[in-house]
């Protein structure tokens, strides 16, 4: 499902408590697209303390371009909600939250 979301230019957010898991998952997903190039915003790991919370909220909720971003679960918890415009994968639980805009495909 995540590969299909990345191939169809959806917004994809991966999060985990372990930064190495989040980074590795985002990098692996991007590599699976080969020989195609990912044309959206790619942030292999966004630390919770890198930017103010309001800037992180703007990036994740209001970005108009497709993105593939991995972050700490702490950042998602501090935001209080997951972006409803993105496919969100909780790597620790193995759960995927589908965005309403992706109703046209299901896997």
VOMIPA-191525 format. One line per field, with one value per residue (C-alpha): residue number from 0; x, z, y; residue in three letters. Coordinates in steps of 0.02 Angstrom, whole numbers. Each point is the difference from the previous one (the first is absolute). Layout:
N
seq = NUM_...
X = X_...
Z = Z_...
Y = Y_...
type = ala_...
REM end
This chain:
107
seq = 0_1_2_3_4_5_6_7_8_9_10_11_12_13_14_15_16_17_18_19_20_21_22_23_24_25_26_27_28_29_30_31_32_33_34_35_36_37_38_39_40_41_42_43_44_45_46_47_48_49_50_51_52_53_54_55_56_57_58_59_60_61_62_63_64_65_66_67_68_69_70_71_72_73_74_75_76_77_78_79_80_81_82_83_84_85_86_87_88_89_90_91_92_93_94_95_96_97_98_99_100_101_102_103_104_105_106
X = 0_141_88_-161_-25_176_-20_-162_71_-92_64_82_50_94_30_88_69_170_80_101_-158_-86_152_26_-183_-7_162_-56_-167_87_121_-146_-55_157_26_-124_48_-107_-52_-80_76_109_54_77_-12_-80_53_-133_110_61_-132_-138_-158_-102_123_-7_-190_3_120_-99_-179_9_133_-75_129_21_121_86_50_57_-7_-2_-163_31_-28_-166_-52_48_-105_-150_-65_60_-18_-163_74_139_21_72_96_37_154_0_-177_-1_-156_-41_-127_-70_-35_-176_73_60_-171_17_126_3_126
Z = 0_43_-165_-96_97_-42_-183_-15_78_165_160_104_183_89_187_131_175_-68_-117_-89_-42_-68_-104_-67_-48_-93_-92_-45_-65_-108_-67_-45_-126_-105_-145_24_96_142_-53_162_160_80_181_58_184_79_184_120_60_-169_-25_100_16_-103_-146_9_-1_-154_-89_37_-11_-129_-124_-175_-79_25_137_77_177_146_176_182_78_128_-135_-50_183_25_-152_81_-161_-160_-163_-83_-169_14_5_175_49_181_-20_182_-8_-184_-30_-152_5_-174_-51_-60_-166_-33_0_-185_36_135_34
Y = 0_121_-35_33_162_58_-48_100_158_-10_79_-136_19_-138_9_-105_20_-58_128_-135_-98_155_52_-176_-23_166_-36_-176_61_128_-133_-114_131_-30_23_142_157_64_175_58_68_-135_20_-164_51_153_14_64_143_62_132_83_-103_123_-13_-190_8_112_-119_-157_66_140_-54_6_-116_-187_-49_-148_46_-107_69_-47_-58_137_132_-78_-7_184_47_-82_-79_-80_96_-54_46_-131_-186_-25_-157_-40_-109_-57_-70_-48_105_106_143_34_178_42_56_-179_-81_-39_-137_-131_-137
type = unk_unk_unk_unk_unk_unk_unk_unk_unk_unk_unk_unk_unk_unk_unk_unk_unk_unk_unk_unk_unk_unk_unk_unk_unk_unk_unk_unk_unk_unk_unk_unk_unk_unk_unk_unk_unk_unk_unk_unk_unk_unk_unk_unk_unk_unk_unk_unk_unk_unk_unk_unk_unk_unk_unk_unk_unk_unk_unk_unk_unk_unk_unk_unk_unk_unk_unk_unk_unk_unk_unk_unk_unk_unk_unk_unk_unk_unk_unk_unk_unk_unk_unk_unk_unk_unk_unk_unk_unk_unk_unk_unk_unk_unk_unk_unk_unk_unk_unk_unk_unk_unk_unk_unk_unk_unk_unk
REM end
